[in-house]
Amino acid sequence: MHANPTPSDWVRRWAPLVPEGRPVLDVACGAGRHLLEFAGRGHPVTGVDRDPQALAAAAWHLDGAGELLQADIENGPWPFAGRQFGAVVVTNYLWRALLPTLVASVESGGVLLYETFAAGNETVGKPSRPDFLLRPGELLGVCEGLRVVAYEDGFLPDPARFIQRIVAVREIPGSKARQTLT
């Protein structure tokens, strides 16, 4: 019925860091490629997007296995106020005003998995507006207070794009445990 692109390699690589059985929020989830990945790993999943057609595709893929919410998170209130998640996943989306809220939505022991376009992308394609491109080191600044496990800022050739991506953990207060890298 609907195409289901594969999850981001970055998200798949770091998905094992998400605490077992903890809920996952996919922001600007589109057709649900990451929701399906995490549901398959046994996580309760929640997706939010403003596009009803994308959410219909996500619902079809998930076959009732997740919570989907249509909301304009750029112009309306954050629909998950007071909620935290074992992982917050964001790919190919940037709304700077929302960045502190996304970080605050990561529960203790949880993970932020973020990957989107960066400055320089205007030289190879879309998006090209600075509003939609992370500045050098911007995700590192956003994740101050979290433990950064992995970070990349550079060029990927296939397809040609400049990206910035981060994996950051909200450590459990008083815990000496560290996530195992895979």
C-alpha positions in Angstrom: 0.0 0.0 0.0 2.7 2.6 1.0 6.4 2.6 0.5 8.3 2.0 3.7 11.9 3.3 3.5 14.5 1.7 5.7 15.5 3.4 8.9 18.5 5.7 9.1 21.7 3.7 9.5 22.6 6.1 12.3 19.4 5.4 14.2 19.7 1.6 13.7 23.3 1.6 14.8 22.5 3.3 18.1 19.1 1.9 18.8 20.5 -0.8 21.2 21.3 2.1 23.6 17.6 2.7 24.2 16.7 1.1 27.5 14.7 -2.1 27.0 11.0 -1.7 26.8 11.1 2.1 27.3 8.8 4.3 25.1 10.2 5.9 22.0 9.1 9.2 20.5 9.7 9.9 16.8 9.4 13.6 16.0 8.2 14.5 12.5 7.8 10.7 12.0 6.6 10.7 8.5 5.5 7.3 7.3 6.9 5.7 10.4 10.2 4.1 9.3 11.7 4.5 12.8 8.5 3.7 14.7 8.4 0.4 12.9 12.1 -0.3 13.8 11.6 0.4 17.5 8.2 -1.4 17.7 10.1 -4.4 16.3 12.6 -4.1 19.1 9.8 -4.3 21.7 9.4 -0.6 22.5 6.1 1.2 22.8 6.2 3.9 20.1 4.7 7.3 19.7 5.0 9.4 16.5 4.0 13.0 15.8 3.7 14.7 12.4 1.6 17.4 10.9 1.0 15.5 7.6 -2.2 13.3 7.8 -1.2 11.3 4.8 2.2 10.4 6.3 0.5 9.4 9.5 -2.0 7.3 7.6 1.0 5.4 6.1 2.6 5.1 9.5 -0.7 3.7 10.9 -0.8 1.2 8.1 2.8 0.1 8.7 2.3 -0.2 12.5 -1.0 -2.0 12.2 -2.3 -0.4 15.5 1.0 -1.0 17.4 1.7 2.6 18.3 0.3 6.0 19.2 0.2 8.5 16.4 -0.6 12.2 16.8 -1.3 14.8 14.1 0.0 18.1 15.4 1.7 21.2 14.2 4.6 21.4 16.7 6.0 24.5 15.1 2.9 26.7 15.6 1.0 24.9 18.4 1.7 23.7 21.9 4.0 20.7 22.5 1.6 17.8 22.7 3.7 15.8 25.1 4.1 18.3 27.9 5.1 16.5 31.1 6.0 13.3 29.3 9.4 11.8 28.9 10.7 9.0 26.7 13.4 6.3 26.7 14.4 7.7 23.3 13.6 10.8 21.3 14.3 10.3 17.6 14.6 13.1 15.1 15.8 12.8 11.5 15.7 15.3 8.6 13.8 17.8 10.7 14.9 21.1 12.4 12.9 23.6 14.4 15.3 25.4 16.7 12.7 26.6 19.1 11.8 23.0 19.9 15.3 21.8 20.6 15.3 22.4 24.4 11.9 20.7 24.6 13.2 17.7 22.8 16.2 17.4 25.1 13.9 17.8 28.1 11.7 15.0 26.8 14.5 12.4 27.2 14.0 10.5 30.5 16.8 9.6 32.9 18.7 6.8 31.3 17.2 7.7 27.9 18.8 8.6 24.6 18.5 11.4 22.1 19.1 10.2 18.5 19.2 13.2 16.2 20.3 13.4 12.5 19.6 16.3 10.1 21.0 18.6 7.5 23.9 20.9 8.3 25.5 24.0 6.9 27.1 23.3 3.6 24.1 21.4 2.3 23.1 24.5 0.3 26.0 23.7 -2.0 24.7 20.2 -2.9 20.9 20.5 -2.8 17.9 21.0 -0.6 17.3 22.0 2.1 19.3 25.1 1.4 17.8 27.8 3.7 19.9 28.4 6.9 16.7 28.0 9.0 16.8 24.3 8.1 20.5 23.7 8.4 22.4 23.2 11.7 25.3 25.4 12.3 28.7 23.8 13.0 28.6 22.2 16.5 25.0 23.2 17.1 23.9 19.8 18.3 26.8 19.7 20.7 25.6 22.9 22.3 22.0 21.7 22.4 23.0 18.5 24.2 24.9 20.3 27.0 24.0 18.4 30.2 23.7 15.1 28.4 26.6 12.6 27.9 27.5 12.6 24.2 28.2 9.1 23.0 28.7 9.9 19.3 28.7 12.9 17.1 29.4 13.6 13.5 29.3 16.8 11.4 30.3 16.5 7.8 29.7 15.4 4.3 28.1 12.1 3.1 28.5 11.3 -0.6 25.5 9.0 -1.4 23.3 10.9 -1.8 25.4 14.0 -1.5 24.5 15.9 1.7 26.0 17.7 4.7 24.7 16.3 8.0 25.1 16.6 11.7 24.1 13.8 14.0 24.4 13.0 17.7 23.6 10.3 20.2 23.4 11.7 23.7 22.3 10.0 26.9 20.7 11.5 30.0 22.6 9.7 32.7 20.8 8.3 35.7 21.7 10.5 38.7 24.1 8.7 41.0 24.6 5.8 38.5 28.1 4.7 37.6 26.7 2.4 34.8 27.5 3.3 31.2 25.8 2.2 28.1 27.5 -0.5 26.1 28.7 0.6 22.7 27.8 -1.6 19.8 
